Amino acid sequence: LAQAPQPLLRGKVLPPCPPLATMGKAAKGGKKLPSAPLAAKKTKVQKNPLFEKTPRNFRLGGDIQPKRDLTRFVRWPKYVRLQRMKKIMIMRLKMPPAINQFNMTIDKNQAATLLRLLKKYTPETNEAKKNRLMEQAQAKKDGQESKSKKPQVIKYGLNHVTTLIEQKAAKLVVIAHDVEPIETVCWLPALCRKKDVPYCIIKGKGRLGMLVHKKMASCVALTTVRQEDKSELDKLSENFKAQFNDNTEVRRRWGGGIMGTKSQHVTQRREKAVQIEQAKKLGLSIA
């Protein structure tokens, strides 16, 4: 190989480059570097042929994708979206006491005791009523006194219950908290207070409906009970009178006005800024 011309560097002549063949020989004949003292020695892992590793491939045309929680991406039916929006709207808007009183219901234990009592006085079915009237008619035809008497039952239906309250015949009135529209029953507690009839508000119009063989019932009333249940009715009436009739807080407390998390944080920041500004004026320091 022809040697390249020697370049000059600030008046000095560099040594000529060794030929390529000589470089290869020098590299082969060089010293062997020692291995790192702390390097871990690689040991070959023996694979068990019974348990083969088969990694899944989730690319196109590969394995079936794992199940993911797609709740946030679901397009819900319109009735679901409406009821969710309604719930949020009710939380945001301020509610006057006449509407807000329906959020203050009796607790689980009170409801269980009350429903147990009311269940004893469920109205008879159409079939049972028909049989009772037939027996009465047959007894009257034969000139005998009928043994079957009209049973003591709970009264239902808004107009019927209203009449019983006005006549002061109702001993206890139970109103559902989720009547739609609420305007149909929002005046009923005021009427009960005026006529001094004990009342209570219970969760679920469907629960009251089940007692009277209907889908739902806005309110039910007890007029009479058997002698063995008299003490239980008196006790419930006394409790509900103190909790609802004589409770002035129910008539004064407004509801709603609960903002979202973001709005609450914004309000807090604004309040804090106002406090800092006032502290600066007074010459104080707030952390």
Long-range contacts (C-beta under 8 A, 24 or more apart in sequence): 90-256, 91-256, 91-258, 92-256, 92-257, 92-258, 92-259, 92-260, 93-256, 93-257, 94-254, 94-255, 94-256, 94-257, 95-254, 95-255, 95-256, 96-254, 97-250, 97-251, 97-252, 97-253, 97-254, 97-255, 98-186, 98-187, 98-190, 99-182, 99-186, 99-255, 100-253, 100-254, 100-255, 100-256, 101-189, 101-201, 101-250, 101-251, 101-253, 102-175, 102-177, 102-178, 102-182, 102-186, 102-201, 103-177, 103-255, 104-201, 104-250, 104-253, 105-177, 105-201, 105-202, 105-203, 106-200, 106-201, 106-202, 106-240, 106-243, 110-200, 110-236, 110-239, 111-202, 111-203, 113-232, 113-236, 114-174, 114-200, 114-202, 114-236, 115-207, 115-211, 117-222, 117-225, 117-229, 117-232, 117-233, 117-236, 118-154, 118-174, 118-211, 118-220, 118-222, 119-211, 120-226, 120-229, 121-152, 121-153, 121-154, 121-222, 121-225, 122-153, 122-154, 122-211, 122-212, 122-213, 123-153, 123-154, 123-156, 123-212, 123-213, 124-151, 124-153, 125-213, 152-223, 152-224, 152-225, 152-226, 154-211, 154-212, 154-220, 154-221, 154-222, 155-220, 155-221, 155-222, 155-223, 156-208, 156-211, 156-212, 156-214, 156-217, 156-219, 156-220, 156-221, 157-217, 158-184, 158-185, 158-218, 158-219, 160-221, 161-188, 161-219, 161-220, 161-221, 162-188, 162-191, 164-221, 164-223, 165-191, 165-192, 165-195, 165-197, 165-221, 166-191, 166-195, 168-195, 168-196, 168-197, 169-223, 170-197, 170-221, 170-222, 170-223, 171-197, 171-198, 171-221, 171-222, 171-223, 171-224, 171-225, 171-233, 171-237, 172-197, 172-198, 172-199, 172-200, 172-221, 172-222, 172-233, 172-236, 172-237, 172-240, 173-197, 173-198, 173-199, 173-200, 173-219, 173-220, 173-221, 174-199, 174-200, 174-202, 174-208, 174-219, 174-220, 174-221, 175-199, 175-200, 175-201, 175-202, 175-218, 175-219, 176-201, 176-202, 176-203, 176-204, 176-205, 176-207, 176-208, 176-216, 176-217, 176-218, 176-219, 177-201, 177-202, 177-203, 177-204, 178-203, 178-204, 178-205, 179-205, 179-218, 184-218, 185-218, 185-219, 188-219, 189-244, 189-250, 192-245, 193-245, 196-245, 198-236, 198-237, 198-238, 198-240, 198-241, 198-244, 198-245, 199-240, 199-244, 199-245, 200-240, 200-243, 200-244, 201-244
